[in-house]
Amino acid sequence: MTATDQGPDPERAMSPDRLRIEEAYRVRFDEATPDGLARTSALLGYLQDVAWRHSEVLGFDRAWYAERGLAWVVRAIEVTLAAPIRDGDRLWVSTRIVGFRRVMARRHSELRAADDTPVGDVSVDWAMTDGRAPVRVPGEIAGLPGIDPVPFTPLRVDLPPAPPDARQLEIVPRLREMDPMGHANNGVYLDWLDEAITAAGGANDVRAAARRYRVEYLRAAGPGVALRSVAWRDGPGWAWRLVDDAGDLARGRLHRAVPSSNGAP
């Protein structure tokens, strides 16, 4: 995208901090819902892309991972949105590596409008895998200068059992929801969560300008297997489970968020 298309100077993407990068995105027509608001899954797509771009800048491109048989998978996310993001809006999306555990890394992202107004804040816990099981993060990555050596506490979602009257939707993942790793992309789970909560009566909460998601990914959802997306009101917010006959694949919560006095989430 050109500087004219994006508005802000693209040189802003360059940062003296090697652990951080920022890129410009524009919400596409096909990334918005009938009310013109960006799908939360689309925003997660920007985060995945900017994380890849950052990895490449640091010298770890797709070929580097392929040669070693390694990949990152998302284990948990916390997304706080502070303002509506609409079709055609221009955003700055940053990512910064903020810590490592033995087999995990955490990235923190900020979403800002073209005029620099904060519109979102996201933490993502990634796990390193060899395609079969979690593996230790290679020293070339975990040893990057400037990373806080204090381990972070992984994001978790604890839920009570679903009540008998919880709303259930049957989902069969489709080919277009799969990613190159052969399972449903992590952003798609947010579509399923939003759909289930909307069906359960939470449409206003799903489309609230200020809202907070927390999702923990437990097992991958593959193509063509029937799943149940279960949502119910739990206290001031909503609880959600994605399940199959073997148990939970993902757990999540949605709450309305209260922006701070300066507009930041």
ABEGO torsion letter per residue (X at the ends): XBAAAAGBBAAAABBABAABBBBBBBBBAAABBAAGBBBAAAAAAAAAAAAAAAAAAAGBBAAAAAAAGBBBBBABBBBBBABBBBBGBBBBBBBBBAEBBAABBBBBBBBBBAAGBBABBBBBBBBBBAGABBBBBBAAAAABBGBBABBBBBBBBBBBBBBAABBBBBBBBBAAABBAAGBBBAAAAAAAAAAAAAAAGAAAAAABABBBBBBBBABBBBBGBBBBBBBBBBEABBBBBBBBAAEBABBBBBBBBBBBAAGBX
